[in-house]
Amino acid sequence: MKSFKIIALQLIKQQQTVEIPLTDGLVINMESEDGDWIIETYIDKSFKQEFQEKLDEKKTFEIRVVITHPGNDPAPFTVQVHSIQDLDQHISVLLKGKLSKKRIEYLELMLGELIKEGYKGEALRTEFKNRMKTHQKSKQS
């Protein structure tokens, strides 16, 4: 097994990313034949209902996890909520899943977000380039 510290957690909802502020987290590659991963997140209790619904409905859903260093590209996972533990002002959410076979490409998501923000034509191209430069700088940090 290999484990990695989680730097950032994002839910994918209707082709948009939703940042989940993370207090702490760990992702574990079980190195099984099935390619199973375990993701444990320590997040604010305000997100309990969101994850409780997914647990109750046994829904699989997409997340992206940035591990080890903020400049790393997010790794896409298809997961299910396995358990939720109440802890003071936070909850521990245990997710089980696999790396997504269909990779959700960072550039596609960024482009979709820019279009939804109303960028068009040359302004879209300029803002896309600016965000790519910002992304590349953060990867080099």
C-alpha positions as CSV (number, residue, x, y, z in Angstrom):
1,M,0.0,0.0,0.0
2,K,1.1,3.5,-0.7
3,S,-0.4,6.6,1.0
4,F,-0.4,10.3,0.0
5,K,-1.4,13.5,1.8
6,I,-4.3,15.3,0.1
7,I,-3.8,18.9,-0.6
8,A,-7.1,19.7,-2.3
9,L,-10.5,18.0,-2.8
10,Q,-13.0,18.8,-5.5
11,L,-16.4,17.4,-6.3
12,I,-17.5,17.3,-9.9
13,K,-21.1,18.3,-10.3
14,Q,-22.6,18.8,-13.7
15,Q,-19.2,19.3,-15.3
16,Q,-18.2,21.9,-12.8
17,T,-15.7,21.6,-10.0
18,V,-16.8,22.4,-6.4
19,E,-13.9,23.0,-4.0
20,I,-14.3,21.3,-0.6
21,P,-12.2,23.1,1.9
22,L,-10.0,20.4,3.4
23,T,-8.7,20.4,7.0
24,D,-6.8,17.2,6.4
25,G,-6.9,14.1,4.2
26,L,-5.2,11.0,3.0
27,V,-5.4,8.8,-0.1
28,I,-4.3,5.2,0.0
29,N,-3.6,3.1,-3.1
30,M,-4.5,-0.4,-1.9
31,E,-2.4,-1.9,-4.8
32,S,-5.1,-4.5,-5.3
33,E,-5.8,-6.3,-8.6
34,D,-9.1,-4.3,-8.7
35,G,-7.3,-0.9,-8.5
36,D,-9.0,0.1,-5.3
37,W,-8.2,3.3,-3.5
38,I,-9.3,4.6,-0.1
39,I,-9.7,8.4,0.5
40,E,-10.2,9.8,3.9
41,T,-11.1,13.4,4.3
42,Y,-11.4,15.6,7.3
43,I,-13.8,18.4,6.4
44,D,-16.1,21.0,8.0
45,K,-19.4,19.6,9.3
46,S,-21.4,21.9,7.0
47,F,-20.7,19.3,4.2
48,K,-22.3,16.5,6.1
49,Q,-25.7,16.6,4.3
50,E,-24.0,16.5,0.8
51,F,-22.1,13.4,1.7
52,Q,-24.9,11.8,3.7
53,E,-27.2,11.9,0.7
54,K,-24.5,10.1,-1.4
55,L,-24.1,7.5,1.4
56,D,-27.8,7.0,1.8
57,E,-28.4,6.6,-2.0
58,K,-25.2,4.6,-2.5
59,K,-24.3,6.9,-5.4
60,T,-21.0,6.8,-7.2
61,F,-19.7,10.2,-8.1
62,E,-16.6,11.9,-9.4
63,I,-14.0,13.8,-7.4
64,R,-10.6,15.2,-8.1
65,V,-7.8,15.0,-5.5
66,V,-4.6,16.9,-5.5
67,I,-1.9,15.0,-3.6
68,T,1.4,15.8,-2.1
69,H,2.1,19.2,-3.7
70,P,-0.4,22.0,-4.7
71,G,1.2,22.2,-8.2
72,N,0.3,18.6,-9.0
73,D,-2.6,18.0,-11.5
74,P,-5.7,16.7,-9.8
75,A,-6.2,13.0,-10.0
76,P,-9.8,12.0,-11.0
77,F,-11.6,9.3,-9.0
78,T,-15.0,7.6,-9.2
79,V,-16.0,6.9,-5.6
80,Q,-18.7,6.0,-3.1
81,V,-19.1,7.2,0.5
82,H,-18.3,4.3,2.7
83,S,-18.8,6.0,6.1
84,I,-19.1,9.4,7.8
85,Q,-17.8,10.0,11.3
86,D,-18.8,13.0,13.4
87,L,-15.9,14.7,15.1
88,D,-16.5,18.0,17.0
89,Q,-16.8,20.7,14.3
90,H,-15.7,18.4,11.5
91,I,-16.6,15.1,9.9
92,S,-14.4,12.3,8.6
93,V,-15.6,11.0,5.3
94,L,-14.3,7.7,4.1
95,L,-14.5,7.2,0.3
96,K,-13.7,4.1,-1.6
97,G,-13.2,4.0,-5.4
98,K,-11.0,3.8,-8.4
99,L,-9.0,6.2,-10.5
100,S,-11.4,7.2,-13.2
101,K,-11.0,5.3,-16.4
102,K,-12.4,8.2,-18.3
103,R,-10.0,11.0,-17.2
104,I,-11.8,14.3,-16.7
105,E,-9.3,16.5,-18.4
106,Y,-8.3,19.7,-16.5
107,L,-8.3,21.8,-19.7
108,E,-11.8,20.7,-20.7
109,L,-13.1,21.6,-17.2
110,M,-11.3,25.0,-17.3
111,L,-12.7,25.8,-20.7
112,G,-16.2,24.8,-19.6
113,E,-15.9,27.0,-16.6
114,L,-14.7,30.0,-18.7
115,I,-17.6,29.6,-21.1
116,K,-20.1,29.5,-18.1
117,E,-18.5,32.6,-16.8
118,G,-19.4,34.3,-20.0
119,Y,-16.1,34.5,-21.9
120,K,-16.4,34.4,-25.7
121,G,-14.1,34.9,-28.7
122,E,-10.8,36.6,-28.1
123,A,-11.6,37.3,-24.4
124,L,-12.1,33.5,-24.0
125,R,-8.7,32.8,-25.6
126,T,-6.9,35.4,-23.6
127,E,-8.4,34.3,-20.2
128,F,-7.7,30.7,-21.1
129,K,-4.0,31.5,-21.7
130,N,-3.8,33.5,-18.5
131,R,-5.2,30.7,-16.4
132,M,-2.9,28.2,-18.2
133,K,0.1,30.4,-17.3
134,T,-1.1,30.5,-13.6
135,H,-1.6,26.8,-13.6
136,Q,1.9,26.2,-15.0
137,K,3.5,28.6,-12.5
138,S,1.7,26.8,-9.6
139,K,3.1,23.5,-10.9
140,Q,6.6,24.8,-10.9
141,S,6.4,26.1,-7.3
